[in-house]
Amino acid sequence: MAGFGLPNFGQITEAFKKAQQIQQDAQKLQAELDEMEIEGTNQDGNVSIWLSGNQKPLRVEIDQSILSNNQEKIEKAILEALENAYDISTNTMKSRMEDLTGGLKLNLPGMNVDE
């Protein structure tokens, strides 16, 4: 009954098994990312911000020396550290997802590696 353009049943079964494995691995990766603590710092190194691998804010550390600056400089230092932590966390997530999918381009929202 072959010849109607339908994939062979073995291919369908194999694809289903692969999808199940990716789903299990994705759940494991999610837990791993939740446990990560990724540090980002500002350029001067006097503000540190930690995020999980899923960008959940974990903690902030501000060196006493920066507190003598004006509000604008303090805010800029905090934002710089946050952006650094976010970039590292996002790149880590993307890299781990690429490892998980074997480089498949799944076009998941927010995961466009070309951005």
Secondary structure, DSSP 8 states (H G I E B T S, - for coil): ---SS---HHHHHHHHHHHHHHHHHHHHHHHHHHH--EEEE-TTS-EEEEE-TT--EEEEEE-GGGGGS-HHHHHHHHHHHHHHHHHHHHHHHHHHHHHHHTT-----TT--TT-
